[in-house]
Amino acid sequence: MSATLTAIRPPASARRAAFRDALASGRIVRMPGAFSPLVAMAIEDAGFEGVYVSGAALSADLGLPDVGVTTLTEVAGRGAQIAAATSLPALIDADTGFGDAMGVARTIRLLEDAGLAGCHLEDQVSVKRCGHLDGKTLVPEEEMVVRIAAAVAARRDPGFVICARTDARDPEGLDAAIRRARRYVEAGADMEFPEALADAREFALVRAAVPVPLLANMTEFGKSRLLGAGELESLGVNAVIYPVTTLRLAMGAVEDGLRAIARDGTQEGLVPRMQTRARLYELLGYDGGAR
């Protein structure tokens, strides 16, 4: 039987405690996005400290745009599969919380049951947009405060991390983003996620104003300059996500390969670029005897 199937992974409570300890360590927690359990296993094998479950990647993998049309059941289900595949703490994108205060409370409990280490909630309206696109609309600050308070009240494991994301930087400006972030911390958020900051100077300003761990989003093709993990750590950022990177890498390779097969009538020329069967079995902990 596969070693993966028989592995004893730390319970969710232990992974949540480890995540909180890592956020307080002064060392940045690097969390690449996993769009499948197998990718989560590769992230752990590569030596990262955490796994991120991106709403944008999950939507794209289902063939949907990132506009909040995925359901809580789909998000919690994929989150549970990914969390079960790794010993690392997994943070998940919970969009706007899937409803009013009661809906947010149910969301938190389902994500706790899924074995996740935490989630982030954002202050956009429910028909949301990707955080690095123009045209975002935010809810009033008070409405987001209610979301955060409902999430904090609903969790049963105090180790489950409630992260507040503000998308205010683009539509309302940096000062508004900082003001909102501080209010969300006052409402009980354990971590702050200021989306779409432009550069290191803006991260430094948010860091100086917000008294909880800070999460940075280093997504490609977005509004933020891509800063290295070392630079972010020196700025006092506690965690960094690379939400869609693995999906973009995979889909780039998939499309290149499909074009080659359509052109050449065979995949033979692509074999040197593929993960070998032996490496896949090694990652899975499966002794299939194949090479």
Secondary structure, 3 states (H helix, E strand, C coil): CCHHHHCCCCCHHHHHHHHHHHHCCCCCEEEEECCCHHHHHHHHHCCCCCEEECHHHHHHHCCCCCCCCCCHHHHHHHHHHHHHCCCCCEEEECCCCCCCHHHHHHHHHHHHHCCCCEEEEECECCCCCCCCCCCCCECCHHHHHHHHHHHHHHCCCCCCEEEEEECCHHHHCHHHHHHHHHHHHHCCCCEEEECCCCCHHHHHHHHHHCCCCEEEECCCCCCCCCCCHHHHHHCCCCEEEECCHHHHHHHHHHHHHHHHHHHHCCCHHHHHHCCCHHHHHHHHCCCCCCC
